[in-house]
Amino acid sequence: MFCIKCGTENPENAKFCKKCGESLSSVQISSNNHIIKPSESIIKRISWKGIIIGFILLKLTDYLIGSYEFSFSMMAGYLIMLVIAGIIPGYIKGMPYKNGILNGYVIGLVFTIWISIPGMQEVLSGTSSFIEYIVISIIILMIFTPFGIFGGILGVFIKKRWKYDQKEESYGFR
């Protein structure tokens, strides 16, 4: 039996994971062999430390780019940093992959809100309409969020692979 939280293999009769202590008795197997676990709060599945570190990286990118004028290099820089910013909370929170997806989405959402603030200032000053602001914000969300999600999934994958490599070393396979 594998632990849902950390992926560690445990004896079939174990009640708790030998590595992280997660209760294995709360896990049920459905008729089609899917694992069912009581849902954990979404707030508990978010790596706030990772989100803050990722946001700091995005702010650093903004500082280095230094302009809100659209350019290909600006867009490429933000997309690369969104993937990196998504990797951090995905790696910190770890398994399952839905944690990486959630944390990557939060990074993309935070980025969208942050990048949309100058647009809201234009709406408040009367130089832009609220409808334009909403449409542009949705487009930004649809473009940038998948890159954060990809980074979150990649962070979980890297952590899972690192744990696998550590197990191989401890068993003397390397």
N, C-alpha and C positions, 0 to 999 in steps of 0.2 A: 504494500500500500504506500502510495506517495502522498506527502503532505501538500495540501493545496496552497499553503502560504509560501513555503520555501522550496518545495520540490524534492525534499530529501526522502529517500526510500526508507520505510519503516517496516518492522515485522507485522504480519497480518493481524495479530492479536493486540497490537499496541493501541493504547487509548490516547496517548499524546505523542507528538513528534519528538524524536530524540534530539533534534537540533534546536528548534525554535520553541517547542512547548505547546504548539497549537493543538487544540483538541481534535482528535481524529474521529471521535465518536459522533460528532455533529455532522459528519459527512455521510451522505446517503447516495446510493447508486440507483439511478432510475432504470426502468425496464429496458431502455435502449443504451445502457452502459454510460450514460452521461452523469457526471458528478454533480450532485446538488448540495449546496451549502447554504445555511442561513445567510441572507445578505448582510454584508458589512456596510456601515454607514459610509456614504460617499465622502463625507468630510474626513473620515479616518483613512480613506484610501488615497488622499492627496498628500504629496510630500511638500509641505509648506516651505521647508528649508530649501528644497530643490527649486521650487517656484521662485523664491526670493533670489537665489543665486542665478537662475536663468534670467530673471528680470534685470538684474544688475548687468549681466552680459549684454542684454539687449540695449540697455541705457549706454553702456560703453560703446557699442556699435554705433548708436545714434551720435554720440560725442565724436567718434572717429570719422563718421561720414559727414557730420556737420551741416547738413542741409536737408530741407524738406522738399526741395525741388526734385521731381521725378527723374531718375536716370536708370539705365540698365545696371550699372555698378552698384547703385544704392539698393535696388531691388535684390540683386544677387547677394549682396552683403547681408541684408535682412533675412533672406531665405536660409542662407547657411547658418546664421546665428540662431534662427528659430529651430533648426534641427539640433544644433548643439545645446540650446536652452531646453529643448524637449528631452534630450538624452539624460541630463542631470537628474531631474525628478524621477524619470523612468528607472534609472539605475538605482537611485536611493530607495525607492519604494519597492521595486522588484516585482516578483511574480504575484499574480498572474498577469498575462498581457493586457487585460482590461485595465489594470492600474496604469500601465504605460500609455494606453489610449486616453484615459481620463486625465492624467497629468499633462500629456502633450496638448490635449484640448484646452486645458486651463491656461497653459502658456500661450497658445494661440489667441484665446479670448482676452487675456490680459494685454497682449500685444495690440489686439484690435482696439480695445478701449483706449490704450495709451496713444496709439497713432491717430485715433479719431478726435482727440481733444482739440487740436487746432481747428478742425472742421466745426466743432461745436462753438468755438469762439467766433467763427465767421457767422454762424446762425444767430448767435446772441447779438452780434453787432449789426445784423440785418443785411450783410453782403451775400448771404446764401440762404436757400430755403431749407426748412426742416426735412422735407421729403428727399431732397438731394443728399442731405447728410445721412439719412437712414439708408438710402440705396447704396451710397458709397461705402458706408460702414459694413453693410451686408456683403458687398463685393470683396472688401478687404478681408472680412472673416472667412469667406469661401476660398480665397486665394491662399492666405497665410496659415490658417488653422491646420490643414493637412500636413504641412511641413513640421509643425509642432507635434502632431500625432505621430508622424513617422519617426521623429526623434525620440518620443516616449517609448514606442515599440522597440526601437533600436537600443535604447538604454536598458530595457528589460532583457533583450536578447544578449547584450554584452555581459550583463550580470550573470545570466544563466550560463553562458559559455564560460565565464571566469570560474564559476562554481564547479562546472564540469571539469575544467582543467585542474582545479585544486584537488578534486576527488581522484583524478588519474595520478597526480603526483603523490598523494598520500598512500595510494595503493601500489606505488612503484612502477607505474606504466611508462613513466617518462625518464 
